Amino acid sequence: MTRPIRIGVQIQPQHADYREIRRAAAEAEDAGVDIVFNWDHFFPLRGEPDGKHFECWTMLGAWAEQTSRVEIGALVSSVGYRNPELLADMARTVDHISDGRLILGIGGGWFQRDYDEYGYEFGTAGSRLDDLGEALPRIKDRWSKLNPSPTRDIPILIGGGGEKKTLRHVAEHGTIWHAFGDAAVLRHKSEVLDGWCATVGRDPGEIERSTAVSGRPGAAAEELVDLGISLFTISASGPLYDLGSLSEWVAWRDRLNAA
């Protein structure tokens, strides 16, 4: 399956007043990106540990009203922060507010301070991935029971590269797989994912491949395209949210899609 190249931007909700986050989301949409992401944490991941920070899902509800074209979502929500049925209902609601533009990004979680300060059980990496495997079918089942139902089959983006559990979850439930690493790592992980797809009887071409990028597009990005990566996401942090490279990534996307 040949997929068009897509460009995302992650507006990291840290070290900024909300008006700057709102401005950055609007600027990203105006620049022509395909998806605007935030992230699901309760404290900054870099810089001043107790700096300004905002919550993920209430922000997505605001973005659903503010934006009109881009898809929106978290990159990614932690499975441990919300009951799966509640998360399904939240996602369905934002899906309706946005007229069908929500992507449900989800992963096992990893930032221990979030868990400790908000009273969640941190467990182990393995137990958190087991929780993810349990949550995904529960989310889908809840979507089938909600009234009104979601406006579409909400895409599920699963982040991570664990070969024994995460990639099996992607093969079973994922619409988009978001991975990290250089070309060699991504090639290997992609082959593992293809193997899990064969095991569970899934066409691997049904799963969009995604990664984070920085700087400006060039030979390294085109090597990733050759590996089957089609969604490229640039990150920006507060307080300034420098989105100066977006126009180059959008032009690069348009050039490859037209070829």
TORLUMTOR-970825 format. One record per residue (C-alpha): chain; y, x, z. Coordinates in steps of 0.25 Angstrom, whole numbers, plus 5000, padded with zeros to 4 digits. Layout:
<nodes>
NODE,lumro,y,x,z
NODE,A,Y,X,Z
...
</nodes>
This chain:
<nodes>
NODE,lumro,y,x,z
NODE,A,5000,5000,5000
NODE,A,5014,5006,4996
NODE,A,5024,5002,5006
NODE,A,5040,5003,5004
NODE,A,5047,5014,5013
NODE,A,5054,5008,5024
NODE,A,5064,5014,5034
NODE,A,5066,5010,5048
NODE,A,5076,5015,5059
NODE,A,5073,5015,5074
NODE,A,5086,5012,5082
NODE,A,5082,5018,5095
NODE,A,5088,5009,5106
NODE,A,5093,5020,5115
NODE,A,5106,5027,5119
NODE,A,5114,5016,5113
NODE,A,5122,5003,5115
NODE,A,5116,4991,5108
NODE,A,5127,4990,5099
NODE,A,5123,5004,5093
NODE,A,5109,4999,5091
NODE,A,5114,4987,5084
NODE,A,5122,4995,5075
NODE,A,5111,5004,5072
NODE,A,5102,4993,5068
NODE,A,5112,4987,5059
NODE,A,5115,5000,5053
NODE,A,5100,5002,5050
NODE,A,5098,4989,5044
NODE,A,5111,4991,5035
NODE,A,5105,5005,5031
NODE,A,5093,4998,5025
NODE,A,5082,5001,5034
NODE,A,5069,4993,5034
NODE,A,5067,4992,5049
NODE,A,5075,4994,5062
NODE,A,5067,4998,5074
NODE,A,5070,5000,5089
NODE,A,5060,5005,5099
NODE,A,5054,4999,5112
NODE,A,5058,5008,5124
NODE,A,5066,5005,5136
NODE,A,5073,5019,5138
NODE,A,5078,5030,5128
NODE,A,5067,5039,5122
NODE,A,5077,5050,5120
NODE,A,5090,5055,5126
NODE,A,5095,5050,5139
NODE,A,5082,5043,5145
NODE,A,5091,5032,5152
NODE,A,5100,5030,5140
NODE,A,5103,5017,5134
NODE,A,5092,5009,5128
NODE,A,5088,4995,5124
NODE,A,5076,4987,5123
NODE,A,5068,4985,5110
NODE,A,5064,4970,5108
NODE,A,5077,4964,5112
NODE,A,5084,4973,5103
NODE,A,5074,4969,5091
NODE,A,5078,4955,5094
NODE,A,5093,4958,5092
NODE,A,5090,4966,5079
NODE,A,5082,4954,5074
NODE,A,5096,4947,5074
NODE,A,5104,4959,5070
NODE,A,5097,4963,5058
NODE,A,5093,4955,5046
NODE,A,5084,4964,5036
NODE,A,5077,4975,5044
NODE,A,5064,4974,5051
NODE,A,5065,4977,5066
NODE,A,5056,4982,5077
NODE,A,5053,4992,5088
NODE,A,5047,5006,5085
NODE,A,5039,5002,5093
NODE,A,5037,4993,5105
NODE,A,5028,4997,5116
NODE,A,5016,4988,5118
NODE,A,5017,4990,5133
NODE,A,5031,4984,5135
NODE,A,5028,4969,5131
NODE,A,5016,4960,5132
NODE,A,5010,4959,5118
NODE,A,5012,4944,5117
NODE,A,5027,4945,5121
NODE,A,5029,4957,5111
NODE,A,5023,4948,5100
NODE,A,5033,4937,5104
NODE,A,5045,4946,5104
NODE,A,5041,4951,5091
NODE,A,5039,4937,5085
NODE,A,5053,4933,5090
NODE,A,5060,4945,5085
NODE,A,5052,4943,5072
NODE,A,5059,4929,5071
NODE,A,5073,4934,5075
NODE,A,5072,4944,5064
NODE,A,5066,4935,5053
NODE,A,5054,4943,5052
NODE,A,5059,4957,5053
NODE,A,5052,4962,5066
NODE,A,5042,4974,5066
NODE,A,5033,4974,5079
NODE,A,5033,4989,5082
NODE,A,5023,4992,5093
NODE,A,5016,5004,5100
NODE,A,5009,5009,5112
NODE,A,5021,5014,5119
NODE,A,5024,5028,5125
NODE,A,5037,5029,5133
NODE,A,5032,5029,5148
NODE,A,5046,5027,5154
NODE,A,5047,5013,5147
NODE,A,5034,5009,5153
NODE,A,5037,5015,5167
NODE,A,5051,5009,5169
NODE,A,5048,4995,5163
NODE,A,5035,4994,5171
NODE,A,5024,4995,5160
NODE,A,5011,5001,5161
NODE,A,5011,5014,5153
NODE,A,4997,5017,5153
NODE,A,4992,5027,5143
NODE,A,4994,5030,5128
NODE,A,4980,5024,5126
NODE,A,4982,5012,5134
NODE,A,4995,5009,5128
NODE,A,4989,5009,5114
NODE,A,4978,5000,5119
NODE,A,4989,4990,5123
NODE,A,4994,4991,5109
NODE,A,4981,4988,5103
NODE,A,4979,4976,5113
NODE,A,4994,4971,5110
NODE,A,4994,4971,5095
NODE,A,4984,4959,5093
NODE,A,4990,4952,5104
NODE,A,5004,4953,5097
NODE,A,4998,4948,5084
NODE,A,4991,4936,5092
NODE,A,5003,4932,5099
NODE,A,5011,4932,5085
NODE,A,5000,4922,5080
NODE,A,5003,4913,5092
NODE,A,5018,4913,5092
NODE,A,5027,4901,5087
NODE,A,5034,4904,5079
NODE,A,5025,4915,5073
NODE,A,5031,4928,5068
NODE,A,5039,4927,5055
NODE,A,5029,4937,5049
NODE,A,5018,4946,5052
NODE,A,5026,4955,5061
NODE,A,5024,4969,5057
NODE,A,5017,4978,5068
NODE,A,5022,4992,5069
NODE,A,5013,5001,5077
NODE,A,5018,5015,5081
NODE,A,5010,5027,5085
NODE,A,4999,5036,5079
NODE,A,4988,5036,5089
NODE,A,4975,5037,5081
NODE,A,4965,5030,5090
NODE,A,4973,5018,5094
NODE,A,4987,5016,5088
NODE,A,4983,5018,5074
NODE,A,4971,5008,5076
NODE,A,4981,4998,5081
NODE,A,4990,5001,5069
NODE,A,4978,4998,5060
NODE,A,4975,4985,5067
NODE,A,4988,4979,5069
NODE,A,5000,4988,5063
NODE,A,5009,4984,5051
NODE,A,5017,4997,5052
NODE,A,5012,5010,5059
NODE,A,5023,5019,5064
NODE,A,5019,5034,5066
NODE,A,5025,5047,5070
NODE,A,5023,5061,5065
NODE,A,5024,5070,5053
NODE,A,5017,5068,5040
NODE,A,5004,5074,5044
NODE,A,5003,5066,5057
NODE,A,5006,5053,5049
NODE,A,4996,5056,5039
NODE,A,4985,5058,5049
NODE,A,4989,5046,5057
NODE,A,4990,5037,5045
NODE,A,4976,5041,5041
NODE,A,4971,5037,5055
NODE,A,4978,5024,5053
NODE,A,4971,5022,5040
NODE,A,4958,5025,5047
NODE,A,4960,5014,5057
NODE,A,4964,5004,5046
NODE,A,4951,5007,5040
NODE,A,4944,5005,5053
NODE,A,4951,4991,5056
NODE,A,4951,4987,5042
NODE,A,4966,4987,5039
NODE,A,4972,4992,5026
NODE,A,4981,5004,5030
NODE,A,4991,5000,5019
NODE,A,4995,4988,5028
NODE,A,5001,4997,5038
NODE,A,5015,5003,5035
NODE,A,5016,5017,5040
NODE,A,5029,5021,5048
NODE,A,5035,5033,5054
NODE,A,5048,5039,5060
NODE,A,5057,5048,5052
NODE,A,5070,5056,5055
NODE,A,5080,5063,5047
NODE,A,5081,5060,5032
NODE,A,5070,5056,5022
NODE,A,5064,5067,5014
NODE,A,5051,5074,5010
NODE,A,5045,5071,5024
NODE,A,5047,5056,5023
NODE,A,5042,5056,5009
NODE,A,5029,5063,5014
NODE,A,5028,5052,5024
NODE,A,5029,5041,5013
NODE,A,5017,5048,5006
NODE,A,5009,5046,5019
NODE,A,5012,5031,5018
NODE,A,5023,5030,5028
NODE,A,5033,5019,5024
NODE,A,5042,5016,5036
NODE,A,5051,5027,5040
NODE,A,5059,5025,5053
NODE,A,5072,5033,5057
NODE,A,5076,5033,5072
NODE,A,5090,5032,5078
NODE,A,5094,5033,5092
NODE,A,5107,5029,5100
NODE,A,5118,5031,5102
NODE,A,5122,5034,5088
NODE,A,5110,5029,5079
NODE,A,5112,5038,5068
NODE,A,5106,5031,5056
NODE,A,5112,5040,5045
NODE,A,5099,5043,5039
NODE,A,5095,5029,5036
NODE,A,5102,5028,5023
NODE,A,5094,5040,5018
NODE,A,5080,5034,5023
NODE,A,5084,5021,5016
NODE,A,5087,5027,5003
NODE,A,5074,5035,5004
NODE,A,5066,5023,5006
NODE,A,5073,5016,4995
NODE,A,5070,5027,4985
NODE,A,5056,5028,4989
NODE,A,5054,5013,4988
NODE,A,5060,5013,4974
NODE,A,5051,5024,4969
</nodes>
